Each structure stands twice: as C-alpha cells, then as structure tokens.
Amino acid sequence: MNFDALIIGGGVSGLQCALVLGSAKNKPFAINKKVGIVMHQRTSHLQNALFNNVLGLSPKTLGASILNEGKEQLLTLYPDVSQIEDEKVLSVDDFEGRYKVVTNKNTYTSKIVVIALNYSKPFTIEGLDTFIEPHAKANLAKDRIQLKNEDHLIKKGLYCCGTIAGCRSQFAIAAGSGASVATDILTLWNDGNHVKIHDKI
C-alpha cells in the first residue's frame, strides 16, 4: 500500500498528527492525499497515565481512555485516514525517492514518514539507527533517547514528534509537537504556503 504520509505510533503525538492531517481532507492541496497511522499503542506511556493538569481534560482522565477515544475520534471524523492495527514496524529505509516501511506483517511505501514513538530503549527500527542520540530533556538516569532532528525534521520526508523528537514527556507538549509536524506537512503539500487548520462554528 502506498501513502503520501505514514505516521508510526498511536500515542498522543501520533494521534494528534493524524487528526490534523485528517481534518485537512477537504482542502484542495490535501484532497487526494493518502494518510495512514500504524496504531502500535501497547508501548505508549499513556497506557499508565493519570491526568489532572491538562487544559481541556477532566481531572482523573486516564491515558488508556484517551488512546481508545482518540482512535474512535479519528475513525469517526476522518475515516479516510487508514488505521493500521496489530503491526509493529521493523524497518524504515529510503526506496526510490520514497520510504519503504516494513512491519511484521506488511510492507508500505510513503513519500513522508513521521516517527511518533516514545523515547525508551530499546529502539528497534532498522534504518534509523544513525539518528539515535541521548535525549536532551530527560532525566539522565532514565537513559532516554531521541532522533536527531531540526524542528522535527530528520531529513527530507522524514519527521519525528513527541518525546522521540526531544520533547519533554508532557501531554500538551506531545500534542503540540504532533500538530506542529502535521501543519508542516500540510504547508509542504500547499507549495510552501503556511497552513493552519481549524473548524469553525
């Protein structure tokens, strides 16, 4: 299957990126773009989170609930975004001007790939090893990692967001990082003209 943008990781930053890309589906520059997300959520740190300090979330909101509701929100509002379930990405490699993404079950190609995974070791996706470095904003004792990037861009067509991009592990920061990458992609699709996406009453 071929994509224009494929997000790897179904945590908060990956879901937020997918929601913003999905919300642009009726814009002329995005109308025919094929977007997918590999929804590997079992390793998301959200699974064990309890939120009391996030604007817009009710106190005592569970991270596991956000993951489930986020998947449902994406499916209901933006069904054109392909949700790839029960697959783990094994490698990401350059392939004829695109990226080849191999999972334990399938092979995909995409013009743009977004890595939206957590910052824990081991990081086992082949093809990204040369970009791994110590995380600059995490407790040294935790031995966290990030991917080398400049404003979320690793290299042409390859982005990262959330903690793997060097962000601190905070819900609002991760969501903002995912949205930032999505608007960068939409700006690219819009021939460099800056894009923001909001629904209006």
C-alpha positions as CSV (number, residue, x, y, z in Angstrom):
1,M,0.0,0.0,0.0
2,N,1.3,3.5,-0.9
3,F,0.8,6.6,1.3
4,D,1.6,10.3,1.0
5,A,2.1,10.4,4.8
6,L,2.5,7.5,7.2
7,I,2.7,8.0,10.9
8,I,4.4,5.4,13.1
9,G,3.0,5.4,16.6
10,G,-0.5,5.8,18.0
11,G,0.3,7.7,21.2
12,V,-0.7,11.3,21.8
13,S,1.7,12.9,19.3
14,G,0.9,10.4,16.5
15,L,-2.8,10.6,17.0
16,Q,-2.7,14.4,17.1
17,C,-0.7,14.5,13.9
18,A,-3.2,12.1,12.2
19,L,-6.2,14.2,13.4
20,V,-4.8,17.4,12.0
21,L,-3.9,15.8,8.7
22,G,-7.3,14.1,8.5
23,S,-9.0,17.4,9.2
24,A,-7.5,18.9,6.0
25,K,-9.1,16.3,3.8
26,N,-11.3,18.9,2.0
27,K,-8.5,21.4,1.3
28,P,-7.6,21.4,-2.4
29,F,-3.9,20.7,-1.6
30,A,-4.8,17.6,0.6
31,I,-7.9,16.2,-1.0
32,N,-6.2,13.3,-2.8
33,K,-3.5,12.6,-0.2
34,K,-3.5,9.2,1.4
35,V,-2.6,9.2,5.1
36,G,-2.1,6.3,7.4
37,I,-1.1,5.6,11.0
38,V,0.4,2.5,12.4
39,M,-1.5,2.2,15.7
40,H,1.0,0.4,17.8
41,Q,-0.1,1.7,21.2
42,R,0.9,-1.0,23.7
43,T,4.2,0.7,24.4
44,S,2.7,4.2,24.8
45,H,3.4,5.7,28.2
46,L,-0.2,7.0,28.1
47,Q,-1.3,3.5,29.0
48,N,-0.5,4.1,32.7
49,A,-1.0,7.9,32.9
50,L,-3.5,9.8,35.0
51,F,-4.1,13.4,34.0
52,N,-5.1,16.2,36.4
53,N,-3.1,19.1,34.9
54,V,-4.1,19.2,31.2
55,L,-6.3,22.0,30.0
56,G,-9.5,20.6,28.4
57,L,-9.3,17.2,30.1
58,S,-11.4,16.4,33.1
59,P,-9.4,15.7,36.2
60,K,-8.6,12.0,36.7
61,T,-8.7,11.3,33.0
62,L,-6.9,8.0,32.2
63,G,-4.3,7.9,29.5
64,A,-5.7,4.5,28.3
65,S,-9.1,6.2,27.8
66,I,-7.5,8.9,25.7
67,L,-5.9,6.3,23.5
68,N,-9.2,4.5,22.9
69,E,-11.2,7.6,22.5
70,G,-8.6,9.1,20.1
71,K,-8.7,6.1,17.8
72,E,-12.5,6.3,17.8
73,Q,-12.4,10.1,17.1
74,L,-10.0,9.6,14.2
75,L,-12.2,6.8,12.8
76,T,-15.5,8.7,13.2
77,L,-14.4,12.1,12.0
78,Y,-11.7,11.2,9.5
79,P,-12.3,7.7,8.2
80,D,-10.1,8.3,5.2
81,V,-7.0,8.1,7.5
82,S,-6.1,4.4,7.4
83,Q,-5.6,2.9,10.9
84,I,-3.1,0.0,10.7
85,E,-3.7,-2.2,13.7
86,D,-1.7,-5.0,15.3
87,E,1.5,-4.4,13.3
88,K,5.0,-3.5,14.6
89,V,7.4,-1.5,12.4
90,L,10.7,-3.3,11.8
91,S,12.5,-1.0,9.4
92,V,12.3,2.3,7.6
93,D,14.5,2.8,4.5
94,D,14.9,5.0,1.5
95,F,13.3,3.5,-1.5
96,E,13.2,5.1,-5.0
97,G,12.5,8.6,-3.7
98,R,10.1,7.4,-1.1
99,Y,10.4,5.4,2.2
100,K,9.8,1.7,2.5
101,V,8.2,0.8,5.8
102,V,8.3,-2.9,6.7
103,T,6.2,-4.3,9.5
104,N,5.9,-7.8,11.0
105,K,3.0,-8.3,8.6
106,N,3.2,-6.0,5.5
107,T,5.3,-3.6,3.5
108,Y,4.2,0.0,2.8
109,T,5.7,2.9,0.9
110,S,5.2,6.6,1.7
111,K,6.5,9.9,0.5
112,I,6.6,11.2,4.1
113,V,7.1,9.2,7.3
114,V,6.5,10.5,10.8
115,I,8.1,8.7,13.8
116,A,5.9,9.3,16.8
117,L,7.2,6.7,19.3
118,N,8.2,7.0,22.9
119,Y,11.8,7.7,24.0
120,S,12.6,4.4,25.7
121,K,15.2,1.8,24.8
122,P,15.5,-0.4,23.0
123,F,14.7,1.4,19.8
124,T,14.5,-1.5,17.3
125,I,13.5,0.1,14.0
126,E,16.3,-0.7,11.5
127,G,17.3,2.1,9.2
128,L,17.0,4.9,11.8
129,D,20.0,3.8,14.0
130,T,22.3,6.6,12.8
131,F,19.8,9.2,14.0
132,I,19.7,8.0,17.7
133,E,21.2,10.2,20.3
134,P,20.7,10.8,24.1
135,H,17.6,12.6,25.0
136,A,18.4,16.3,25.8
137,K,15.4,16.9,28.1
138,A,15.0,13.7,30.1
139,N,16.5,12.6,33.4
140,L,19.9,11.2,32.7
141,A,19.3,8.2,35.0
142,K,16.4,7.1,32.8
143,D,18.7,6.7,29.7
144,R,16.1,8.0,27.2
145,I,16.8,8.6,23.5
146,Q,15.7,10.9,20.7
147,L,16.2,11.1,17.0
148,K,18.5,13.9,15.6
149,N,16.2,16.5,14.1
150,E,15.9,20.2,13.4
151,D,12.4,21.4,14.3
152,H,11.0,17.9,13.9
153,L,12.6,17.2,10.5
154,I,15.2,14.4,10.5
155,K,15.8,14.6,6.7
156,K,13.7,15.3,3.7
157,G,10.4,13.5,4.0
158,L,11.3,12.0,7.5
159,Y,9.9,13.7,10.6
160,C,9.6,12.8,14.3
161,C,7.3,14.2,17.0
162,G,6.7,13.8,20.7
163,T,9.4,12.5,23.1
164,I,11.4,10.8,20.3
165,A,11.8,14.3,18.8
166,G,13.4,15.6,22.0
167,C,10.2,16.9,23.7
168,R,9.6,16.5,27.4
169,S,7.1,13.9,28.4
170,Q,4.1,16.1,28.9
171,F,0.7,15.6,27.3
172,A,0.3,19.1,26.0
173,I,3.9,19.2,24.6
174,A,3.4,15.9,22.8
175,A,0.1,17.0,21.3
176,G,1.6,20.3,20.2
177,S,4.5,18.5,18.6
178,G,2.3,16.2,16.6
179,A,0.1,19.1,15.5
180,S,3.3,21.1,14.5
181,V,4.5,18.3,12.3
182,A,1.1,17.9,10.7
183,T,0.9,21.6,9.8
184,D,4.5,21.4,8.4
185,I,3.4,18.6,6.1
186,L,0.3,20.5,5.1
187,T,2.4,23.5,4.3
188,L,4.7,21.3,2.2
189,W,1.6,20.0,0.3
190,N,0.4,23.6,-0.1
191,D,3.5,24.6,-2.1
192,G,5.2,26.2,0.9
193,N,2.2,28.5,1.8
194,H,1.7,28.3,5.6
195,V,-1.3,26.3,6.7
196,K,-3.3,26.2,9.9
197,I,-6.4,24.0,10.2
198,H,-9.4,24.9,12.4
199,D,-13.0,24.0,12.1
200,K,-15.4,26.9,12.6
201,I,-18.9,27.2,14.0
